[in-house]
Amino acid sequence: MELIWFYVAIMLAISDVLHTTLMWKVFNNFYIILGGLIQQSTHSAWQTWLAHESMEAGFHFIVVSIVFLNPIIGIQAALIHFVIDITHTIFIRDMGVLEHRALHFVIESLFFMLIYGL
């Protein structure tokens, strides 16, 4: 079994930590202003949240596509991360950071195992 599934899942986890670090520690003021602008241009909290998750998926697409030099892997990574974020936010309200990361890593690993590991 090739390990590309593992490398993609690891890179997606790193990309998620990178996104959190950049947005909340480096570009914090910009991120808050951008959130306010998005909130004013949408009609509900759900639309604002979906806009945020879509932009985060775009970030993951760019990072993973550059690392693997493959936009197909970038699209797959962004989409699975987006789906997991949407699903666990709707169905699992309270989740710690460790649980959040573990959930993502397990499901993303299984997803990429199905695609690249078999």
Secondary structure, DSSP 8 states (H G I E B T S, - for coil): --SHHHHHHHHHHHHHHHHHHIIIIISHHHHHHHHHHHHHHSSSHHHHHHHHHHHHHHHHHHHHHHHHT-HHHHHHHHHHHHHHHHHHHHH-----HHHHHHHHHHHHHHHHIIIII-
